[in-house]
């Protein structure tokens, strides 16, 4: 993600209600490790066999939750300062140490 210059990133997901906390933890990890805004748009409702909790959210480059949805269908909006990504990456420049040439 970060190698292509991505700053905000959207992930669409269908986490079952019993694993909703796993989805949030993984979004938070993606935001922290890539130092960018990550938004998760999560399914709500039920199928015959599965229940989906919703809870869409936006995570900051520092891993802080900025917006949290509910378990019903709704539209959420938030304004973010994309310069925050640059500030975070300068303050903690660990992305410079990445070795994409070693990726499998």
N, C-alpha and C positions, 0 to 999 in steps of 0.2 A: 504494500500500500504506500508506504512512505517513500519508496524509491521512485514512484511515478509522480511525486509532488503533491500527493493528496493531502488536503488539510481537513475538510469534513468528510465523514464516511457514514453511509447509511446501511444498516443491516436489517433485512426483513427476516422474521423468524416465526416459527410456530412451536414455541416451547410449551409443552403440556404444563398444566397448572402445578403438578407435583414437582416439576423441575424449573419453575420460574426463577428461583433464586440462582440457579446455575447459569441461566441466560444472562442475568444481570452481572454476575461475577465475571463472565467471559467478556462482556462488553466493556466493563471497567478495565480489565486486563488489556484489551486491544487499545483502548484510549491511552493508557499509561505507557505501554511498550512502544507505541508509535507517536506519542506526544501530539495527539490531534483530537478533535471533537469526534465522538462516535455516537451515533443515534441508532437506537433499536426500535423498530416498528414491529410490535408483537401482536399476533392474532388474538382475538377475543371470541368467546362463544363456545359452542359444543358441537361435536359430531356424535355419532352413535356411540363410539367407544372412548372418546377423549374430551376433556375439558381444557380450555385455553384461558389463561389468566389475564392476558393483556399486559398492562403495565409498561407501555412504551416509555422510553426515556432518552435523555441526552446526557452524555458524560463528557466532562471537560478533559483537556490534555493532561491535567494533573490527577484525574481519576475521581473528580468530585461530581456527584449527581446534580444536574442543573434544572432538570425538568422531569416530572414523573407522571405517567398516565395512570388511568384507573382500569378497572376490569370491564368497563363498558366502552362502546364505540364512541369516540370523540375526536375532535381535531385540536391539536396542540400547536402553539406557536411560541417561539422564543427568538430573541435577537442576540447574536453572539458577535464578539469582536475577534475576527480571524487573526488579527495581529497578536492575540494572546498566544497562539501557536508558536509564533516566532520568538516571543519573549520566553516561553517555557523551554524551547529548544536551545536558546542561548544560555539560559540559566543552568540547565542540566544537559550539556552537549553530548550525552552518551550515544546518540545516533551516529555520530562521526566514527565511532569505533566498530560499527557494523561491517561485516564482511560478506556482502551479497555474492561475491565470487565463490564462496564456500557453500552456498545453499545447495541442498540436494535436489 
